[in-house]
Amino acid sequence: MEAIRSLRQLAQRDESTQSAILESVSRGTGNPLWWEDVDQHIYLAIPPGPQESSRRREAWESRPQSTDGWKKALLPQESDYDKLRTRNGIDAAASGRRVFYHPNGAGCFKCHTINGRGGNVGPDLSTIGRSMSREKLIESILEPSREVAPQFTTWTMETTDGKVLSGMLVHENEGKTILGDAEGKLTELKTIDIVTRTPQRTSVMPDKLADRLTVQEFRDVLAFLESLK
């Protein structure tokens, strides 16, 4: 943790120092004994400088405003794929990993597990790169309700005391029913208290996750997911 405190002190100095630290993190360099802690805390340690804030604001304001616009921005020509994987010497998958786990981002980690880290509401994504193409990944994020596997059906349940809850059925056994919502929150009910349960056609995954990302952040998340073999 001493390394974390040192990084926080360095990060307060100037934007060039911030950029150097971020580049180091993106490249995956550093002492492997504390690297995982740096990966989790680096964005919390570095307040955005005025130039960085301006760049992200511009990127935010220029985001596509339609599903087709997003697909066009995220599906490059085959010759451009290498550029997506690496830009200015920075590995896009490493950057996408931080976006995936960032607490102020799209919140992917709240519902999805990768190699034992994350929530248990949605599918485990540890090997998602084996089974899903880039096109399918984009579709599943932009249009999550377009195709929902039976085991990930969203249920609306009413209890004997009049409460109505919706979420994915995470666990049901030994008299307990556990629902998971779009934020990864788990709610435990007594199965005997459930009066009605109705399947929904919509996914528990939010429809507008892309609204929380810039185009570059979305591209990096895709690069990260594609790397999971």
Number of C-alpha atoms within 10 A of each C-alpha: 9 8 13 17 11 11 19 19 12 15 24 15 11 12 17 11 15 24 15 12 17 19 17 13 20 20 15 16 10 11 10 10 7 13 15 10 13 19 20 14 16 20 19 13 19 21 16 17 15 9 10 14 12 12 10 15 12 12 15 16 10 11 17 17 11 10 15 11 11 17 15 12 15 18 14 12 8 7 8 10 12 9 12 18 20 16 10 8 10 17 21 24 23 22 25 22 20 22 23 25 18 20 16 11 17 21 18 22 24 22 22 20 18 17 10 11 13 19 20 20 28 25 15 17 18 17 15 17 18 13 11 14 14 15 12 11 18 21 16 17 17 21 18 19 19 11 12 15 9 8 11 17 17 23 22 16 20 17 17 11 9 10 10 14 16 20 26 25 21 18 15 14 9 8 10 13 18 18 23 25 22 19 17 23 14 20 15 13 17 14 15 11 15 17 14 12 14 11 14 15 13 17 22 25 24 17 15 14 17 21 15 14 19 19 19 19 22 23 22 25 23 26 24 22 25 20 16 16 11
